[in-house]
């Protein structure tokens, strides 16, 4: 009698980074809902824009806008970077701190969008992605010195966003990118030397 070997996913795949995977999964669900509702779910929940104080969904949108994406290309662009950088940040700072960073970045980029771009709606995880880019550049900081990688990344990414915001005419929210990058620098400096237990 022969026994069949059971296929065990745990042998080949590590199911780590629950916050990163959860964020990517929730963003995919939001994208599918947007398609099924003809854009109504993005307008109702997954984009941020100016709202009246009595609008309860407006407060939720301040954070949930990072889950919304205009289309699959927008989603794929953000998730490809998030899935590469997120696990490293999640491992270094811990799932709890990483989740706090995502929520605070969402809130800050949402408020910045409402104040500085009141006539438009904003959505997408690009602010969170820029936070991760800057956190990744700060990850190797030692001895209180600013790593050259952070300076180079800041010049390339944040400098490019500043130039795009001043001279470009596209639908990309450079404001969210800059605000997310600044959040990443602040979180990296504040939590340096206190990695996850």
Residue pairs with C-beta under 8 A, 6 or more apart in sequence:
9 15
15 21
16 87
16 91
17 86
17 87
17 90
17 91
18 90
18 95
19 86
19 90
19 95
19 98
19 99
19 102
20 82
20 83
20 86
20 87
20 90
20 98
23 67
23 82
23 86
23 102
23 125
23 128
24 79
24 82
24 83
26 67
27 66
27 67
27 68
27 69
27 75
27 78
27 79
27 125
28 75
28 79
30 41
30 42
30 45
30 46
30 64
30 67
30 68
30 69
31 68
31 69
31 71
31 72
31 75
33 41
33 46
34 40
34 41
34 42
34 46
34 68
34 69
41 68
42 68
42 70
42 123
43 121
44 57
45 57
45 60
45 61
45 64
45 68
46 61
46 64
46 65
46 67
46 68
46 69
46 123
47 61
47 65
47 68
47 121
47 122
47 123
48 61
48 62
48 65
48 110
48 113
48 114
48 121
48 122
48 123
49 61
49 113
49 114
49 118
49 120
49 121
49 122
50 114
50 118
50 119
51 57
51 58
51 61
51 114
52 58
61 110
62 106
62 107
62 110
62 111
62 114
63 103
63 106
63 107
63 110
64 106
65 106
65 109
65 110
65 113
65 122
65 123
65 124
66 102
66 105
66 106
66 109
66 123
66 124
66 125
66 127
66 128
67 125
68 123
68 124
69 75
69 78
69 123
69 124
69 125
70 123
70 124
74 124
78 124
78 125
78 126
78 128
78 129
79 125
81 129
81 132
81 133
82 125
82 128
82 129
82 132
85 129
85 132
85 133
85 135
85 136
86 98
86 132
88 136
88 139
89 98
89 101
89 132
89 135
89 136
89 139
90 98
91 196
92 139
92 195
92 196
93 101
93 135
93 187
93 191
93 195
93 196
94 195
94 196
94 197
95 196
97 191
97 196
101 131
101 135
101 183
101 184
101 187
102 128
102 131
104 183
104 187
105 127
105 128
105 131
105 179
105 180
105 183
105 184
106 127
106 128
108 127
108 179
108 183
109 122
109 127
109 175
109 176
109 179
109 180
109 183
110 122
112 175
112 176
112 179
113 120
113 122
113 173
113 175
113 176
116 175
117 173
117 175
122 173
122 175
122 176
124 173
124 176
126 172
126 173
126 176
126 177
126 180
127 173
127 176
127 177
127 179
127 180
127 183
128 180
129 180
130 157
130 158
130 161
130 176
130 177
130 178
130 180
130 181
130 184
131 180
131 181
131 183
131 184
131 187
132 184
133 153
133 157
133 181
133 184
134 150
134 153
134 154
134 157
134 180
134 181
134 182
134 183
134 184
134 185
134 188
135 184
135 187
135 188
137 147
137 149
137 150
137 152
137 153
137 154
137 188
138 147
138 150
138 184
138 185
138 188
138 189
138 192
139 188
140 147
140 149
141 147
141 150
141 188
141 192
150 185
154 181
154 185
157 177
157 181
158 177
158 178
158 181
161 174
161 177
161 178
161 181
162 174
162 178
164 170
164 172
164 174
165 174
165 175
165 178
168 174
